[in-house]
Amino acid sequence: MLLDMELKGNILVVRPEGELDLTAAETFRKKVDEAMAASGALHLLIALEKVEFIDSSGLGAILGRYKQVTDRKGRVALAGASPAVRRVLELAGLPRIMKLYREEKEALREMAAEAS
């Protein structure tokens, strides 16, 4: 799994690519945790445009980051999920605890506006 990250103000944007599954979840966890600590970002946006598949391990990795970020009074959002990935997220109940946006630009605009 490839993982692109970019800091936009106090929002860390994470763009995983490929499958977010058992094989990739630990790498995702470690790299996002390291980037959050190094950047000092308060909020996390996970842009899922290039994620082809997600399983329970991937969901667990996202939920773990959610717990860490919200414990620090930050916010986590998801953006750009394909219909198949979106269905898994919805079945797991993630949209009840974190906002799911259609695209990354929309999420960044709203998150930045709420942060100011």
Phi and psi restraints in degrees (range 20) as a CNS / XPLOR table:
assign (resid 1 and name C) (resid 2 and name N)
       (resid 2 and name CA) (resid 2 and name C) 1.0 -90.6 20.0 2
assign (resid 2 and name N) (resid 2 and name CA)
       (resid 2 and name C) (resid 3 and name N) 1.0 150.4 20.0 2
assign (resid 2 and name C) (resid 3 and name N)
       (resid 3 and name CA) (resid 3 and name C) 1.0 -142.8 20.0 2
assign (resid 3 and name N) (resid 3 and name CA)
       (resid 3 and name C) (resid 4 and name N) 1.0 110.7 20.0 2
assign (resid 3 and name C) (resid 4 and name N)
       (resid 4 and name CA) (resid 4 and name C) 1.0 -100.9 20.0 2
assign (resid 4 and name N) (resid 4 and name CA)
       (resid 4 and name C) (resid 5 and name N) 1.0 136.5 20.0 2
assign (resid 4 and name C) (resid 5 and name N)
       (resid 5 and name CA) (resid 5 and name C) 1.0 -133.9 20.0 2
assign (resid 5 and name N) (resid 5 and name CA)
       (resid 5 and name C) (resid 6 and name N) 1.0 145.6 20.0 2
assign (resid 5 and name C) (resid 6 and name N)
       (resid 6 and name CA) (resid 6 and name C) 1.0 -149.3 20.0 2
assign (resid 6 and name N) (resid 6 and name CA)
       (resid 6 and name C) (resid 7 and name N) 1.0 137.4 20.0 2
assign (resid 6 and name C) (resid 7 and name N)
       (resid 7 and name CA) (resid 7 and name C) 1.0 -94.0 20.0 2
assign (resid 7 and name N) (resid 7 and name CA)
       (resid 7 and name C) (resid 8 and name N) 1.0 124.4 20.0 2
assign (resid 7 and name C) (resid 8 and name N)
       (resid 8 and name CA) (resid 8 and name C) 1.0 -120.8 20.0 2
assign (resid 8 and name N) (resid 8 and name CA)
       (resid 8 and name C) (resid 9 and name N) 1.0 95.5 20.0 2
assign (resid 8 and name C) (resid 9 and name N)
       (resid 9 and name CA) (resid 9 and name C) 1.0 66.6 20.0 2
assign (resid 9 and name N) (resid 9 and name CA)
       (resid 9 and name C) (resid 10 and name N) 1.0 -120.7 20.0 2
assign (resid 9 and name C) (resid 10 and name N)
       (resid 10 and name CA) (resid 10 and name C) 1.0 -104.9 20.0 2
assign (resid 10 and name N) (resid 10 and name CA)
       (resid 10 and name C) (resid 11 and name N) 1.0 22.3 20.0 2
assign (resid 10 and name C) (resid 11 and name N)
       (resid 11 and name CA) (resid 11 and name C) 1.0 -115.1 20.0 2
assign (resid 11 and name N) (resid 11 and name CA)
       (resid 11 and name C) (resid 12 and name N) 1.0 123.0 20.0 2
assign (resid 11 and name C) (resid 12 and name N)
       (resid 12 and name CA) (resid 12 and name C) 1.0 -89.4 20.0 2
assign (resid 12 and name N) (resid 12 and name CA)
       (resid 12 and name C) (resid 13 and name N) 1.0 120.6 20.0 2
assign (resid 12 and name C) (resid 13 and name N)
       (resid 13 and name CA) (resid 13 and name C) 1.0 -98.1 20.0 2
assign (resid 13 and name N) (resid 13 and name CA)
       (resid 13 and name C) (resid 14 and name N) 1.0 122.6 20.0 2
assign (resid 13 and name C) (resid 14 and name N)
       (resid 14 and name CA) (resid 14 and name C) 1.0 -114.1 20.0 2
assign (resid 14 and name N) (resid 14 and name CA)
       (resid 14 and name C) (resid 15 and name N) 1.0 128.0 20.0 2
assign (resid 14 and name C) (resid 15 and name N)
       (resid 15 and name CA) (resid 15 and name C) 1.0 -122.7 20.0 2
assign (resid 15 and name N) (resid 15 and name CA)
       (resid 15 and name C) (resid 16 and name N) 1.0 87.4 20.0 2
assign (resid 15 and name C) (resid 16 and name N)
       (resid 16 and name CA) (resid 16 and name C) 1.0 -72.6 20.0 2
assign (resid 16 and name N) (resid 16 and name CA)
       (resid 16 and name C) (resid 17 and name N) 1.0 154.1 20.0 2
assign (resid 16 and name C) (resid 17 and name N)
       (resid 17 and name CA) (resid 17 and name C) 1.0 -136.7 20.0 2
assign (resid 17 and name N) (resid 17 and name CA)
       (resid 17 and name C) (resid 18 and name N) 1.0 131.9 20.0 2
assign (resid 17 and name C) (resid 18 and name N)
       (resid 18 and name CA) (resid 18 and name C) 1.0 107.2 20.0 2
assign (resid 18 and name N) (resid 18 and name CA)
       (resid 18 and name C) (resid 19 and name N) 1.0 -136.0 20.0 2
assign (resid 18 and name C) (resid 19 and name N)
       (resid 19 and name CA) (resid 19 and name C) 1.0 -105.9 20.0 2
assign (resid 19 and name N) (resid 19 and name CA)
       (resid 19 and name C) (resid 20 and name N) 1.0 132.2 20.0 2
assign (resid 19 and name C) (resid 20 and name N)
       (resid 20 and name CA) (resid 20 and name C) 1.0 -104.5 20.0 2
assign (resid 20 and name N) (resid 20 and name CA)
       (resid 20 and name C) (resid 21 and name N) 1.0 84.7 20.0 2
assign (resid 20 and name C) (resid 21 and name N)
       (resid 21 and name CA) (resid 21 and name C) 1.0 -132.1 20.0 2
assign (resid 21 and name N) (resid 21 and name CA)
       (resid 21 and name C) (resid 22 and name N) 1.0 -167.7 20.0 2
assign (resid 21 and name C) (resid 22 and name N)
       (resid 22 and name CA) (resid 22 and name C) 1.0 -52.2 20.0 2
assign (resid 22 and name N) (resid 22 and name CA)
       (resid 22 and name C) (resid 23 and name N) 1.0 -41.7 20.0 2
assign (resid 22 and name C) (resid 23 and name N)
       (resid 23 and name CA) (resid 23 and name C) 1.0 -66.7 20.0 2
assign (resid 23 and name N) (resid 23 and name CA)
       (resid 23 and name C) (resid 24 and name N) 1.0 -36.8 20.0 2
assign (resid 23 and name C) (resid 24 and name N)
       (resid 24 and name CA) (resid 24 and name C) 1.0 -97.0 20.0 2
assign (resid 24 and name N) (resid 24 and name CA)
       (resid 24 and name C) (resid 25 and name N) 1.0 -18.1 20.0 2
assign (resid 24 and name C) (resid 25 and name N)
       (resid 25 and name CA) (resid 25 and name C) 1.0 -59.8 20.0 2
assign (resid 25 and name N) (resid 25 and name CA)
       (resid 25 and name C) (resid 26 and name N) 1.0 -42.8 20.0 2
assign (resid 25 and name C) (resid 26 and name N)
       (resid 26 and name CA) (resid 26 and name C) 1.0 -65.7 20.0 2
assign (resid 26 and name N) (resid 26 and name CA)
       (resid 26 and name C) (resid 27 and name N) 1.0 -41.6 20.0 2
assign (resid 26 and name C) (resid 27 and name N)
       (resid 27 and name CA) (resid 27 and name C) 1.0 -62.8 20.0 2
assign (resid 27 and name N) (resid 27 and name CA)
       (resid 27 and name C) (resid 28 and name N) 1.0 -44.5 20.0 2
assign (resid 27 and name C) (resid 28 and name N)
       (resid 28 and name CA) (resid 28 and name C) 1.0 -57.0 20.0 2
assign (resid 28 and name N) (resid 28 and name CA)
       (resid 28 and name C) (resid 29 and name N) 1.0 -50.0 20.0 2
assign (resid 28 and name C) (resid 29 and name N)
       (resid 29 and name CA) (resid 29 and name C) 1.0 -55.2 20.0 2
assign (resid 29 and name N) (resid 29 and name CA)
       (resid 29 and name C) (resid 30 and name N) 1.0 -53.9 20.0 2
assign (resid 29 and name C) (resid 30 and name N)
       (resid 30 and name CA) (resid 30 and name C) 1.0 -61.7 20.0 2
assign (resid 30 and name N) (resid 30 and name CA)
       (resid 30 and name C) (resid 31 and name N) 1.0 -48.5 20.0 2
assign (resid 30 and name C) (resid 31 and name N)
       (resid 31 and name CA) (resid 31 and name C) 1.0 -67.5 20.0 2
assign (resid 31 and name N) (resid 31 and name CA)
       (resid 31 and name C) (resid 32 and name N) 1.0 -39.3 20.0 2
assign (resid 31 and name C) (resid 32 and name N)
       (resid 32 and name CA) (resid 32 and name C) 1.0 -68.5 20.0 2
assign (resid 32 and name N) (resid 32 and name CA)
       (resid 32 and name C) (resid 33 and name N) 1.0 -42.9 20.0 2
assign (resid 32 and name C) (resid 33 and name N)
       (resid 33 and name CA) (resid 33 and name C) 1.0 -60.0 20.0 2
assign (resid 33 and name N) (resid 33 and name CA)
       (resid 33 and name C) (resid 34 and name N) 1.0 -44.5 20.0 2
assign (resid 33 and name C) (resid 34 and name N)
       (resid 34 and name CA) (resid 34 and name C) 1.0 -63.0 20.0 2
assign (resid 34 and name N) (resid 34 and name CA)
       (resid 34 and name C) (resid 35 and name N) 1.0 -43.6 20.0 2
assign (resid 34 and name C) (resid 35 and name N)
       (resid 35 and name CA) (resid 35 and name C) 1.0 -67.6 20.0 2
assign (resid 35 and name N) (resid 35 and name CA)
       (resid 35 and name C) (resid 36 and name N) 1.0 -38.8 20.0 2
assign (resid 35 and name C) (resid 36 and name N)
       (resid 36 and name CA) (resid 36 and name C) 1.0 -62.6 20.0 2
assign (resid 36 and name N) (resid 36 and name CA)
       (resid 36 and name C) (resid 37 and name N) 1.0 -44.3 20.0 2
assign (resid 36 and name C) (resid 37 and name N)
       (resid 37 and name CA) (resid 37 and name C) 1.0 -66.4 20.0 2
assign (resid 37 and name N) (resid 37 and name CA)
       (resid 37 and name C) (resid 38 and name N) 1.0 -45.5 20.0 2
assign (resid 37 and name C) (resid 38 and name N)
       (resid 38 and name CA) (resid 38 and name C) 1.0 -69.0 20.0 2
assign (resid 38 and name N) (resid 38 and name CA)
       (resid 38 and name C) (resid 39 and name N) 1.0 -35.5 20.0 2
assign (resid 38 and name C) (resid 39 and name N)
       (resid 39 and name CA) (resid 39 and name C) 1.0 -85.4 20.0 2
assign (resid 39 and name N) (resid 39 and name CA)
       (resid 39 and name C) (resid 40 and name N) 1.0 -23.7 20.0 2
assign (resid 39 and name C) (resid 40 and name N)
       (resid 40 and name CA) (resid 40 and name C) 1.0 73.8 20.0 2
assign (resid 40 and name N) (resid 40 and name CA)
       (resid 40 and name C) (resid 41 and name N) 1.0 14.5 20.0 2
assign (resid 40 and name C) (resid 41 and name N)
       (resid 41 and name CA) (resid 41 and name C) 1.0 -61.3 20.0 2
assign (resid 41 and name N) (resid 41 and name CA)
       (resid 41 and name C) (resid 42 and name N) 1.0 144.2 20.0 2
assign (resid 41 and name C) (resid 42 and name N)
       (resid 42 and name CA) (resid 42 and name C) 1.0 -94.0 20.0 2
assign (resid 42 and name N) (resid 42 and name CA)
       (resid 42 and name C) (resid 43 and name N) 1.0 -36.7 20.0 2
assign (resid 42 and name C) (resid 43 and name N)
       (resid 43 and name CA) (resid 43 and name C) 1.0 -113.5 20.0 2
assign (resid 43 and name N) (resid 43 and name CA)
       (resid 43 and name C) (resid 44 and name N) 1.0 160.1 20.0 2
assign (resid 43 and name C) (resid 44 and name N)
       (resid 44 and name CA) (resid 44 and name C) 1.0 -132.4 20.0 2
assign (resid 44 and name N) (resid 44 and name CA)
       (resid 44 and name C) (resid 45 and name N) 1.0 128.2 20.0 2
assign (resid 44 and name C) (resid 45 and name N)
       (resid 45 and name CA) (resid 45 and name C) 1.0 -118.3 20.0 2
assign (resid 45 and name N) (resid 45 and name CA)
       (resid 45 and name C) (resid 46 and name N) 1.0 121.1 20.0 2
assign (resid 45 and name C) (resid 46 and name N)
       (resid 46 and name CA) (resid 46 and name C) 1.0 -104.2 20.0 2
assign (resid 46 and name N) (resid 46 and name CA)
       (resid 46 and name C) (resid 47 and name N) 1.0 110.1 20.0 2
assign (resid 46 and name C) (resid 47 and name N)
       (resid 47 and name CA) (resid 47 and name C) 1.0 -92.3 20.0 2
assign (resid 47 and name N) (resid 47 and name CA)
       (resid 47 and name C) (resid 48 and name N) 1.0 114.1 20.0 2
assign (resid 47 and name C) (resid 48 and name N)
       (resid 48 and name CA) (resid 48 and name C) 1.0 -101.0 20.0 2
assign (resid 48 and name N) (resid 48 and name CA)
       (resid 48 and name C) (resid 49 and name N) 1.0 15.9 20.0 2
assign (resid 48 and name C) (resid 49 and name N)
       (resid 49 and name CA) (resid 49 and name C) 1.0 -53.4 20.0 2
assign (resid 49 and name N) (resid 49 and name CA)
       (resid 49 and name C) (resid 50 and name N) 1.0 -36.7 20.0 2
assign (resid 49 and name C) (resid 50 and name N)
       (resid 50 and name CA) (resid 50 and name C) 1.0 -103.1 20.0 2
assign (resid 50 and name N) (resid 50 and name CA)
       (resid 50 and name C) (resid 51 and name N) 1.0 12.6 20.0 2
assign (resid 50 and name C) (resid 51 and name N)
       (resid 51 and name CA) (resid 51 and name C) 1.0 -88.5 20.0 2
assign (resid 51 and name N) (resid 51 and name CA)
       (resid 51 and name C) (resid 52 and name N) 1.0 121.3 20.0 2
assign (resid 51 and name C) (resid 52 and name N)
       (resid 52 and name CA) (resid 52 and name C) 1.0 -90.1 20.0 2
assign (resid 52 and name N) (resid 52 and name CA)
       (resid 52 and name C) (resid 53 and name N) 1.0 -25.0 20.0 2
assign (resid 52 and name C) (resid 53 and name N)
       (resid 53 and name CA) (resid 53 and name C) 1.0 -156.0 20.0 2
assign (resid 53 and name N) (resid 53 and name CA)
       (resid 53 and name C) (resid 54 and name N) 1.0 143.1 20.0 2
assign (resid 53 and name C) (resid 54 and name N)
       (resid 54 and name CA) (resid 54 and name C) 1.0 -139.4 20.0 2
assign (resid 54 and name N) (resid 54 and name CA)
       (resid 54 and name C) (resid 55 and name N) 1.0 138.0 20.0 2
assign (resid 54 and name C) (resid 55 and name N)
       (resid 55 and name CA) (resid 55 and name C) 1.0 -121.4 20.0 2
assign (resid 55 and name N) (resid 55 and name CA)
       (resid 55 and name C) (resid 56 and name N) 1.0 -170.6 20.0 2
assign (resid 55 and name C) (resid 56 and name N)
       (resid 56 and name CA) (resid 56 and name C) 1.0 -62.2 20.0 2
assign (resid 56 and name N) (resid 56 and name CA)
       (resid 56 and name C) (resid 57 and name N) 1.0 -31.1 20.0 2
assign (resid 56 and name C) (resid 57 and name N)
       (resid 57 and name CA) (resid 57 and name C) 1.0 -67.2 20.0 2
assign (resid 57 and name N) (resid 57 and name CA)
       (resid 57 and name C) (resid 58 and name N) 1.0 -40.5 20.0 2
assign (resid 57 and name C) (resid 58 and name N)
       (resid 58 and name CA) (resid 58 and name C) 1.0 -65.5 20.0 2
assign (resid 58 and name N) (resid 58 and name CA)
       (resid 58 and name C) (resid 59 and name N) 1.0 -41.4 20.0 2
assign (resid 58 and name C) (resid 59 and name N)
       (resid 59 and name CA) (resid 59 and name C) 1.0 -61.3 20.0 2
assign (resid 59 and name N) (resid 59 and name CA)
       (resid 59 and name C) (resid 60 and name N) 1.0 -42.5 20.0 2
assign (resid 59 and name C) (resid 60 and name N)
       (resid 60 and name CA) (resid 60 and name C) 1.0 -62.3 20.0 2
assign (resid 60 and name N) (resid 60 and name CA)
       (resid 60 and name C) (resid 61 and name N) 1.0 -38.6 20.0 2
assign (resid 60 and name C) (resid 61 and name N)
       (resid 61 and name CA) (resid 61 and name C) 1.0 -64.7 20.0 2
assign (resid 61 and name N) (resid 61 and name CA)
       (resid 61 and name C) (resid 62 and name N) 1.0 -41.4 20.0 2
assign (resid 61 and name C) (resid 62 and name N)
       (resid 62 and name CA) (resid 62 and name C) 1.0 -66.0 20.0 2
assign (resid 62 and name N) (resid 62 and name CA)
       (resid 62 and name C) (resid 63 and name N) 1.0 -45.4 20.0 2
assign (resid 62 and name C) (resid 63 and name N)
       (resid 63 and name CA) (resid 63 and name C) 1.0 -63.2 20.0 2
assign (resid 63 and name N) (resid 63 and name CA)
       (resid 63 and name C) (resid 64 and name N) 1.0 -36.7 20.0 2
assign (resid 63 and name C) (resid 64 and name N)
       (resid 64 and name CA) (resid 64 and name C) 1.0 -63.0 20.0 2
assign (resid 64 and name N) (resid 64 and name CA)
       (resid 64 and name C) (resid 65 and name N) 1.0 -41.7 20.0 2
assign (resid 64 and name C) (resid 65 and name N)
       (resid 65 and name CA) (resid 65 and name C) 1.0 -67.4 20.0 2
assign (resid 65 and name N) (resid 65 and name CA)
       (resid 65 and name C) (resid 66 and name N) 1.0 -37.3 20.0 2
assign (resid 65 and name C) (resid 66 and name N)
       (resid 66 and name CA) (resid 66 and name C) 1.0 -57.4 20.0 2
assign (resid 66 and name N) (resid 66 and name CA)
       (resid 66 and name C) (resid 67 and name N) 1.0 -47.0 20.0 2
assign (resid 66 and name C) (resid 67 and name N)
       (resid 67 and name CA) (resid 67 and name C) 1.0 -60.9 20.0 2
assign (resid 67 and name N) (resid 67 and name CA)
       (resid 67 and name C) (resid 68 and name N) 1.0 -46.5 20.0 2
assign (resid 67 and name C) (resid 68 and name N)
       (resid 68 and name CA) (resid 68 and name C) 1.0 -63.3 20.0 2
assign (resid 68 and name N) (resid 68 and name CA)
       (resid 68 and name C) (resid 69 and name N) 1.0 -45.0 20.0 2
assign (resid 68 and name C) (resid 69 and name N)
       (resid 69 and name CA) (resid 69 and name C) 1.0 -68.1 20.0 2
assign (resid 69 and name N) (resid 69 and name CA)
       (resid 69 and name C) (resid 70 and name N) 1.0 -44.8 20.0 2
assign (resid 69 and name C) (resid 70 and name N)
       (resid 70 and name CA) (resid 70 and name C) 1.0 -70.4 20.0 2
assign (resid 70 and name N) (resid 70 and name CA)
       (resid 70 and name C) (resid 71 and name N) 1.0 -27.7 20.0 2
assign (resid 70 and name C) (resid 71 and name N)
       (resid 71 and name CA) (resid 71 and name C) 1.0 -62.7 20.0 2
assign (resid 71 and name N) (resid 71 and name CA)
       (resid 71 and name C) (resid 72 and name N) 1.0 -26.4 20.0 2
assign (resid 71 and name C) (resid 72 and name N)
       (resid 72 and name CA) (resid 72 and name C) 1.0 -96.9 20.0 2
assign (resid 72 and name N) (resid 72 and name CA)
       (resid 72 and name C) (resid 73 and name N) 1.0 15.4 20.0 2
assign (resid 72 and name C) (resid 73 and name N)
       (resid 73 and name CA) (resid 73 and name C) 1.0 68.9 20.0 2
assign (resid 73 and name N) (resid 73 and name CA)
       (resid 73 and name C) (resid 74 and name N) 1.0 22.4 20.0 2
assign (resid 73 and name C) (resid 74 and name N)
       (resid 74 and name CA) (resid 74 and name C) 1.0 -93.4 20.0 2
assign (resid 74 and name N) (resid 74 and name CA)
       (resid 74 and name C) (resid 75 and name N) 1.0 -178.1 20.0 2
assign (resid 74 and name C) (resid 75 and name N)
       (resid 75 and name CA) (resid 75 and name C) 1.0 -130.0 20.0 2
assign (resid 75 and name N) (resid 75 and name CA)
       (resid 75 and name C) (resid 76 and name N) 1.0 144.5 20.0 2
assign (resid 75 and name C) (resid 76 and name N)
       (resid 76 and name CA) (resid 76 and name C) 1.0 -119.0 20.0 2
assign (resid 76 and name N) (resid 76 and name CA)
       (resid 76 and name C) (resid 77 and name N) 1.0 137.2 20.0 2
assign (resid 76 and name C) (resid 77 and name N)
       (resid 77 and name CA) (resid 77 and name C) 1.0 -136.2 20.0 2
assign (resid 77 and name N) (resid 77 and name CA)
       (resid 77 and name C) (resid 78 and name N) 1.0 157.1 20.0 2
assign (resid 77 and name C) (resid 78 and name N)
       (resid 78 and name CA) (resid 78 and name C) 1.0 -118.5 20.0 2
assign (resid 78 and name N) (resid 78 and name CA)
       (resid 78 and name C) (resid 79 and name N) 1.0 147.7 20.0 2
assign (resid 78 and name C) (resid 79 and name N)
       (resid 79 and name CA) (resid 79 and name C) 1.0 -145.1 20.0 2
assign (resid 79 and name N) (resid 79 and name CA)
       (resid 79 and name C) (resid 80 and name N) 1.0 149.2 20.0 2
assign (resid 79 and name C) (resid 80 and name N)
       (resid 80 and name CA) (resid 80 and name C) 1.0 70.9 20.0 2
assign (resid 80 and name N) (resid 80 and name CA)
       (resid 80 and name C) (resid 81 and name N) 1.0 22.8 20.0 2
assign (resid 80 and name C) (resid 81 and name N)
       (resid 81 and name CA) (resid 81 and name C) 1.0 -69.1 20.0 2
assign (resid 81 and name N) (resid 81 and name CA)
       (resid 81 and name C) (resid 82 and name N) 1.0 139.4 20.0 2
assign (resid 81 and name C) (resid 82 and name N)
       (resid 82 and name CA) (resid 82 and name C) 1.0 -65.6 20.0 2
assign (resid 82 and name N) (resid 82 and name CA)
       (resid 82 and name C) (resid 83 and name N) 1.0 163.5 20.0 2
assign (resid 82 and name C) (resid 83 and name N)
       (resid 83 and name CA) (resid 83 and name C) 1.0 -55.3 20.0 2
assign (resid 83 and name N) (resid 83 and name CA)
       (resid 83 and name C) (resid 84 and name N) 1.0 -39.5 20.0 2
assign (resid 83 and name C) (resid 84 and name N)
       (resid 84 and name CA) (resid 84 and name C) 1.0 -68.0 20.0 2
assign (resid 84 and name N) (resid 84 and name CA)
       (resid 84 and name C) (resid 85 and name N) 1.0 -44.4 20.0 2
assign (resid 84 and name C) (resid 85 and name N)
       (resid 85 and name CA) (resid 85 and name C) 1.0 -68.4 20.0 2
assign (resid 85 and name N) (resid 85 and name CA)
       (resid 85 and name C) (resid 86 and name N) 1.0 -41.3 20.0 2
assign (resid 85 and name C) (resid 86 and name N)
       (resid 86 and name CA) (resid 86 and name C) 1.0 -58.5 20.0 2
assign (resid 86 and name N) (resid 86 and name CA)
       (resid 86 and name C) (resid 87 and name N) 1.0 -40.5 20.0 2
assign (resid 86 and name C) (resid 87 and name N)
       (resid 87 and name CA) (resid 87 and name C) 1.0 -61.3 20.0 2
assign (resid 87 and name N) (resid 87 and name CA)
       (resid 87 and name C) (resid 88 and name N) 1.0 -43.5 20.0 2
assign (resid 87 and name C) (resid 88 and name N)
       (resid 88 and name CA) (resid 88 and name C) 1.0 -62.9 20.0 2
assign (resid 88 and name N) (resid 88 and name CA)
       (resid 88 and name C) (resid 89 and name N) 1.0 -44.3 20.0 2
assign (resid 88 and name C) (resid 89 and name N)
       (resid 89 and name CA) (resid 89 and name C) 1.0 -59.9 20.0 2
assign (resid 89 and name N) (resid 89 and name CA)
       (resid 89 and name C) (resid 90 and name N) 1.0 -43.5 20.0 2
assign (resid 89 and name C) (resid 90 and name N)
       (resid 90 and name CA) (resid 90 and name C) 1.0 -67.1 20.0 2
assign (resid 90 and name N) (resid 90 and name CA)
       (resid 90 and name C) (resid 91 and name N) 1.0 -42.6 20.0 2
assign (resid 90 and name C) (resid 91 and name N)
       (resid 91 and name CA) (resid 91 and name C) 1.0 -62.1 20.0 2
assign (resid 91 and name N) (resid 91 and name CA)
       (resid 91 and name C) (resid 92 and name N) 1.0 -33.5 20.0 2
assign (resid 91 and name C) (resid 92 and name N)
       (resid 92 and name CA) (resid 92 and name C) 1.0 -80.5 20.0 2
assign (resid 92 and name N) (resid 92 and name CA)
       (resid 92 and name C) (resid 93 and name N) 1.0 -9.9 20.0 2
assign (resid 92 and name C) (resid 93 and name N)
       (resid 93 and name CA) (resid 93 and name C) 1.0 84.8 20.0 2
assign (resid 93 and name N) (resid 93 and name CA)
       (resid 93 and name C) (resid 94 and name N) 1.0 10.9 20.0 2
assign (resid 93 and name C) (resid 94 and name N)
       (resid 94 and name CA) (resid 94 and name C) 1.0 -61.1 20.0 2
assign (resid 94 and name N) (resid 94 and name CA)
       (resid 94 and name C) (resid 95 and name N) 1.0 -37.3 20.0 2
assign (resid 94 and name C) (resid 95 and name N)
       (resid 95 and name CA) (resid 95 and name C) 1.0 -63.7 20.0 2
assign (resid 95 and name N) (resid 95 and name CA)
       (resid 95 and name C) (resid 96 and name N) 1.0 -12.2 20.0 2
assign (resid 95 and name C) (resid 96 and name N)
       (resid 96 and name CA) (resid 96 and name C) 1.0 -76.0 20.0 2
assign (resid 96 and name N) (resid 96 and name CA)
       (resid 96 and name C) (resid 97 and name N) 1.0 -22.9 20.0 2
assign (resid 96 and name C) (resid 97 and name N)
       (resid 97 and name CA) (resid 97 and name C) 1.0 -115.3 20.0 2
assign (resid 97 and name N) (resid 97 and name CA)
       (resid 97 and name C) (resid 98 and name N) 1.0 -18.1 20.0 2
assign (resid 97 and name C) (resid 98 and name N)
       (resid 98 and name CA) (resid 98 and name C) 1.0 -142.1 20.0 2
assign (resid 98 and name N) (resid 98 and name CA)
       (resid 98 and name C) (resid 99 and name N) 1.0 143.7 20.0 2
assign (resid 98 and name C) (resid 99 and name N)
       (resid 99 and name CA) (resid 99 and name C) 1.0 -72.7 20.0 2
assign (resid 99 and name N) (resid 99 and name CA)
       (resid 99 and name C) (resid 100 and name N) 1.0 141.0 20.0 2
assign (resid 99 and name C) (resid 100 and name N)
       (resid 100 and name CA) (resid 100 and name C) 1.0 -114.2 20.0 2
assign (resid 100 and name N) (resid 100 and name CA)
       (resid 100 and name C) (resid 101 and name N) 1.0 112.5 20.0 2
assign (resid 100 and name C) (resid 101 and name N)
       (resid 101 and name CA) (resid 101 and name C) 1.0 -98.6 20.0 2
assign (resid 101 and name N) (resid 101 and name CA)
       (resid 101 and name C) (resid 102 and name N) 1.0 155.3 20.0 2
assign (resid 101 and name C) (resid 102 and name N)
       (resid 102 and name CA) (resid 102 and name C) 1.0 -69.7 20.0 2
assign (resid 102 and name N) (resid 102 and name CA)
       (resid 102 and name C) (resid 103 and name N) 1.0 -38.0 20.0 2
assign (resid 102 and name C) (resid 103 and name N)
       (resid 103 and name CA) (resid 103 and name C) 1.0 -144.1 20.0 2
assign (resid 103 and name N) (resid 103 and name CA)
       (resid 103 and name C) (resid 104 and name N) 1.0 157.9 20.0 2
assign (resid 103 and name C) (resid 104 and name N)
       (resid 104 and name CA) (resid 104 and name C) 1.0 -60.0 20.0 2
assign (resid 104 and name N) (resid 104 and name CA)
       (resid 104 and name C) (resid 105 and name N) 1.0 -44.1 20.0 2
assign (resid 104 and name C) (resid 105 and name N)
       (resid 105 and name CA) (resid 105 and name C) 1.0 -59.0 20.0 2
assign (resid 105 and name N) (resid 105 and name CA)
       (resid 105 and name C) (resid 106 and name N) 1.0 -41.9 20.0 2
assign (resid 105 and name C) (resid 106 and name N)
       (resid 106 and name CA) (resid 106 and name C) 1.0 -62.9 20.0 2
assign (resid 106 and name N) (resid 106 and name CA)
       (resid 106 and name C) (resid 107 and name N) 1.0 -44.5 20.0 2
assign (resid 106 and name C) (resid 107 and name N)
       (resid 107 and name CA) (resid 107 and name C) 1.0 -62.7 20.0 2
assign (resid 107 and name N) (resid 107 and name CA)
       (resid 107 and name C) (resid 108 and name N) 1.0 -46.1 20.0 2
assign (resid 107 and name C) (resid 108 and name N)
       (resid 108 and name CA) (resid 108 and name C) 1.0 -61.9 20.0 2
assign (resid 108 and name N) (resid 108 and name CA)
       (resid 108 and name C) (resid 109 and name N) 1.0 -43.0 20.0 2
assign (resid 108 and name C) (resid 109 and name N)
       (resid 109 and name CA) (resid 109 and name C) 1.0 -60.3 20.0 2
assign (resid 109 and name N) (resid 109 and name CA)
       (resid 109 and name C) (resid 110 and name N) 1.0 -47.9 20.0 2
assign (resid 109 and name C) (resid 110 and name N)
       (resid 110 and name CA) (resid 110 and name C) 1.0 -69.6 20.0 2
assign (resid 110 and name N) (resid 110 and name CA)
       (resid 110 and name C) (resid 111 and name N) 1.0 -42.0 20.0 2
assign (resid 110 and name C) (resid 111 and name N)
       (resid 111 and name CA) (resid 111 and name C) 1.0 -64.9 20.0 2
assign (resid 111 and name N) (resid 111 and name CA)
       (resid 111 and name C) (resid 112 and name N) 1.0 -41.3 20.0 2
assign (resid 111 and name C) (resid 112 and name N)
       (resid 112 and name CA) (resid 112 and name C) 1.0 -65.2 20.0 2
assign (resid 112 and name N) (resid 112 and name CA)
       (resid 112 and name C) (resid 113 and name N) 1.0 -39.1 20.0 2
assign (resid 112 and name C) (resid 113 and name N)
       (resid 113 and name CA) (resid 113 and name C) 1.0 -65.6 20.0 2
assign (resid 113 and name N) (resid 113 and name CA)
       (resid 113 and name C) (resid 114 and name N) 1.0 -39.0 20.0 2
assign (resid 113 and name C) (resid 114 and name N)
       (resid 114 and name CA) (resid 114 and name C) 1.0 -70.6 20.0 2
assign (resid 114 and name N) (resid 114 and name CA)
       (resid 114 and name C) (resid 115 and name N) 1.0 -29.3 20.0 2
assign (resid 114 and name C) (resid 115 and name N)
       (resid 115 and name CA) (resid 115 and name C) 1.0 -77.1 20.0 2
assign (resid 115 and name N) (resid 115 and name CA)
       (resid 115 and name C) (resid 116 and name N) 1.0 -19.8 20.0 2
